[in-house]
Amino acid sequence: MSIINKEDAQFFKRITILIILFVLSLSYLAYDRSISYSRYERVEYQSSGATLYANLYYPSKNLGFQEQRPLIIYCHGIGSQRDFDLRIPIEFTKRGFYVVALDYQGHGESGGNIINIDPNTNIPALAQDCSKLLDKLETLPFYSNV
């Protein structure tokens, strides 16, 4: 029969607390923050043979001095995804902007691979993702306000 001394008990308490904190932090990272902002639309489009996704956030304030509202394309860093940090897009919507945040090839929900090359143009697909997104946005009803 083994006896656990006081030092070992303290060690196990600390490890247990660290594991709990680690699990809680992982659950925070996995939380879909875009659901906390209700005025957005999920946009699906094609780029270099892959299906990509973006979130289009609508302005949350009607600013009287603006007849038309600017559009900002919010691009995440490599290894991230479109809804990882929404503080910046949400702040712009408060100031009367439309904001679209996209997932690059192979990021978030988007298909493809970051190193894909468009077979028609021989241009890296990553370079065309924003251009193809703009083409898609021009077909949506909100675009007449931009």
ZAKE-229951 format. One line per 10 residues: number of its first residue (from 1); for each residue y, x, z of C-alpha. Coordinates in steps of 0.001 Angstrom, whole numbers, plus 524288, in hexadecimal, padded with zeros to 5 digits. Example, Ala and Ser with C-alpha at 12.3 -4.5 7.8 and 13.67 -1.06 7.14 Angstrom:
% residues 2
1 = 7EE6C/8300C/81E78 ~ 7FBDC/83566/81BE4;
% end
This chain:
% residues 146
1 = 80000/80000/80000 ~ 80D0B/80596/7FC0D ~ 8190B/8044E/8043D ~ 82640/80396/7FD9B ~ 830AE/80AD0/8050E ~ 83EF7/806E9/805DC ~ 84350/81020/7FB01 ~ 83949/80AB1/7F188 ~ 83D42/7FCBF/7F4D8 ~ 84B8F/8000C/7F219;
11 = 847A2/80672/7E555 ~ 84005/7FA63/7E0F6 ~ 84B73/7F194/7E4B3 ~ 854A7/7F9B4/7DC78 ~ 84B61/7F9D7/7D0E6 ~ 8499D/7EB14/7D1E6 ~ 85857/7E8EE/7D228 ~ 85A20/7F1F7/7C66C ~ 84FAB/7EAB5/7BEC2 ~ 85605/7DD97/7C1DC;
21 = 86365/7E2B1/7BD9B ~ 85D7A/7E83B/7B132 ~ 8570C/7DB3E/7ADAF ~ 863B3/7D3DE/7B066 ~ 86B7B/7DD25/7A7D0 ~ 861A6/7DB85/79CC3 ~ 862AD/7CCC8/79DBA ~ 8718A/7CDED/79CE9 ~ 87068/7D5F1/79070 ~ 866E1/7CC40/78A88;
31 = 86FCE/7C095/78D22 ~ 8757E/7BB03/7809D ~ 88409/7BB6A/7837D ~ 887BF/7B40C/77731 ~ 882F5/7A753/77D3F ~ 88DDB/7A828/78744 ~ 897CC/7A68D/77C51 ~ 895CD/7994B/77608 ~ 89ED9/79A0B/76A2B ~ 896DD/7A26C/76114;
41 = 88E0C/7A0DE/75568 ~ 8823D/7A8FD/751CB ~ 88333/7ADF7/743CF ~ 87771/7B242/73BDD ~ 87946/7BA52/72F85 ~ 87256/7C3CA/7267D ~ 87584/7D227/724D0 ~ 86D50/7DBBC/71D02 ~ 8616B/7D2EF/71D6E ~ 861BF/7D0DE/72C34;
51 = 865C1/7C4F0/73409 ~ 870F9/7C818/73D2B ~ 8778A/7C00E/747C8 ~ 88550/7BF2D/74D0A ~ 88CB5/7B6E4/756E3 ~ 89970/7B0BC/75270 ~ 8A23E/7AE1E/75E2C ~ 8ACEF/7A3FD/75C8F ~ 8BA9D/7A580/76249 ~ 8BB66/79F6D/76FBA;
61 = 8CA0D/79D36/76F29 ~ 8D266/7967B/76514 ~ 8DE4E/79F09/76386 ~ 8E972/7975B/75D77 ~ 8EF93/7A2DE/75675 ~ 8E369/7A56F/74E61 ~ 8E001/79CCE/742EB ~ 8D4E5/7A597/73F31 ~ 8CC80/7AD7D/74858 ~ 8C81E/7BB6D/74634;
71 = 8B9CC/7BF09/745B6 ~ 8B4A7/7CAEC/74CEE ~ 8A761/7D0D0/749DD ~ 8A1F5/7D675/75678 ~ 897E4/7E116/753BF ~ 88F25/7E612/75E86 ~ 88AAE/7F40D/76012 ~ 87DB9/7F944/75B52 ~ 872D6/7F4CF/76453 ~ 87A1A/7E8D3/76933;
81 = 87AF9/7DAA6/764C8 ~ 8854B/7D06B/761CB ~ 8859A/7C9B4/76F04 ~ 883BB/7D54F/77817 ~ 891E8/7D5E7/77C9C ~ 899DD/7C9B8/779C6 ~ 8A60C/7CD40/7815F ~ 8AD6B/7D22C/77572 ~ 8A9E7/7C705/76C0D ~ 8ACD3/7BCC9/77676;
91 = 8B9F9/7C30B/77974 ~ 8BDC0/7C27A/76B13 ~ 8B9EA/7B411/76A47 ~ 8C310/7B16B/775AB ~ 8CDE7/7B751/76D66 ~ 8CB59/7AE63/761C8 ~ 8C231/7B6B0/75981 ~ 8B54E/7B370/75313 ~ 8AB81/7BE06/75697 ~ 89E90/7C07A/74FF6;
101 = 894E7/7C9C0/75676 ~ 8897B/7CE30/74E2E ~ 87C52/7D476/75069 ~ 87A54/7DFE3/74739 ~ 86D8C/7E1FD/74016 ~ 86299/7E3D9/749F7 ~ 86B05/7E001/755AF ~ 86A24/7D3E4/75E46 ~ 8646F/7C88F/75687 ~ 86737/7CE7A/74938;
111 = 85C65/7D325/7407B ~ 85BF4/7DF3E/73832 ~ 85D31/7ED40/73C53 ~ 8694C/7F51E/73F1D ~ 86574/7FF1C/734CD ~ 8633A/7F533/729D5 ~ 86958/7F806/71CA9 ~ 86D77/7EC9F/71402 ~ 864A3/7EDC7/70803 ~ 86EF1/7E7E8/6FEE9;
121 = 87A7A/7F07E/7029C ~ 873F9/7FC40/70902 ~ 87D9D/7FABF/7145B ~ 87904/7FB0D/7228C ~ 876CA/7ED1F/72723 ~ 87E58/7EFB6/7339E ~ 88A8A/7F20E/72B6F ~ 888FF/7E4DF/724B5 ~ 8864D/7DC66/730A4 ~ 894B5/7D949/73352;
131 = 897AC/7D6C7/724FD ~ 88C42/7CD5B/7239C ~ 89076/7C69A/7302D ~ 89E1F/7C465/72AA7 ~ 89817/7BEBC/71E4E ~ 89059/7B52E/726B7 ~ 89C17/7B18B/72F36 ~ 8A40A/7ADFC/72326 ~ 89A61/7A2EA/720A4 ~ 89C1E/79CC3/72E29;
141 = 8A5B2/79194/730EC ~ 8AD8F/7990A/73B2A ~ 8B1CB/7A30A/730FA ~ 8BD06/79A95/72C16 ~ 8C3AF/79D27/7394A ~ 8C2EE/7ABE8/737D9;
% end
